[in-house]
Amino acid sequence: MRRKSNVLQNADWLLIGLYVVLVLMGWFNIYAATYNDAHSSIFDLSQSYGKQLLWMVISLVLIWAVLMLEVHVFQQFAGVLYVVFVFMLLAVLVIGTEIKGNKSWIVIGSFSLQPAEFAKYGTSLLLAAYLSSLNDKFKGLRTRLIAGAI
């Protein structure tokens, strides 16, 4: 775990501020589009704005947890995450559910997820881990082909 003060000192506050503004603008748009006088609380989880607010809070907690991790943790688990996400993509072919014309979802109870979105991050992590392990040796055809295959 990184030191809390180190993370706060090295944070890109402009980027964080822009992210928060965009998230809040999106939430206000959802709230305005689905506003109903009968529901007075913004925390009403039966409404889409309440659910979105819950996911915003969960996301902030996850962002903070990820920021506290050391870089080597991502490098160590990049391959494992990549394999897990590839298996999730293959699982869509077998147990995938069609939603709005696309068979790209896995439904577990009332929760549905799209493995392709996770696979993007897994691919990025593996590619970053591979390229960082090269230490400026990205000149050969073999290393470029491996990077392209990832």
N, C-alpha and C positions, 0 to 999 in steps of 0.2 A: 504494500500500500504506500502510496505517495503521501508526503506530508501535506496537510491541508493548506498551509500558508504558501507552499510552493505552487500548488495548483492555482490558487487565487492570484498570486503574483504574475504567473505566466499566462493567464487566461487572456484570450482575445475578446475584450469586453465589447468592442464594436460588433463583432460577429455574434456574440451572445445577445446583445441588445437587439440586433436586427432579427435574430431568430425568435426572440420573445415577442417582438412587435408583430411578426408574420403569424405566429401561432395565435396571438390574441385577436388579430384581425380576422383570421379564419373562424375563430370561435364566435366573435361578434356577428359575423355573417350568418353562421348557423343559427345563432340565437334570434337574429332579426327575421330570418326566413321561416322559422318555426314557432315564433312567439304566439302564446295563447294566454288570454287573460285568466283562464281557469287554473293555470299552473303558475303560481307566483314565485316559487323558489327556483333559483338557477341550479340547485343541486338535485333536482327531480330526475332520478335515473330512468324514469319511464319516458323521458323526452330525449331527443337526440342531442340537445345542447348539454344536458346533464351527463350523458354518457361520454360526450366529447371532453367535458371538463374533468371527469374521472380519468380518462386516458391521458389527458395533459399532465395531471399530477403524477400518475404512474410513470410517464415518460421522463419527467423531471427527476424523479428518484432514480430511475435507471441511468439517465445521463450522468448524474452525480456519481453513481457506483462505478460506471465505466471510467470516468475521469480519475477516480482514485486508484485504478489498477495501473501497474507498471507496464511498460511497453513490451517487455519480454513475455508477459502472459499471453498477449495477442499472438506473438511469434510462435510460441509453443503450441497453442491450440488452433492455429489457423488450418492446419491439415485435417485435424479431427473435425472441426466445424464444417470444412468443405465437404468431407465425405458424408457427414450427417445430412447436409443440405442436398447433396446429390441423391441420397437415398430418399429424402422427402420428395424430391422432384420425380423420382421413379415411382414412388408410392401414389402420386397423383394419377399416373397411368392406370393403376389397379383400383384404387379406392377413391379416386377423385370424384367430385360432385360438380355438375354443371350449374353455374349460376350466371344468369344473364348471357347465355350463349357460349360461355367459356368453361371448359372442363379443366380448371386450373386451381380448384379449391379443395381443401381437406376439411370436412365438417366433423367436429367432435362435440356432440350434444348441441347446444345452442351457439357454440363458438366455431367460427370458420376462419381459416387462415390460408394464405396464398404463399406456398413455399418459394415461389420464384422471387418474392421480395427479400426473403432471408438469404437465398442463394446469391443474390447480388453482393451482399455484405461478405458472405463467406468467400466468394471469388476474389473480391477486393483485398480481403485480409491475406489470403493465400498468395496472391500475386505480389502484394507488398512485402510479405515475409520472404518470398523467393528472391525478389529483386534486392532487398536489403542484405541478404546473405551473400550476394555476389561481390560486394565491395568494389565497384567500378570495373567489373569483369564482364560487362554486358556487350562485348564485342563479337563473340563467336556466334556462328549460325545456330549451334546447338542450344545455347542459352536463350536465344531469341525465339526459337521454335518452341521450347518449353514454356516460355512466358506467353507465347501466342496460344498454346494449347490450354493453358490454365484459363 
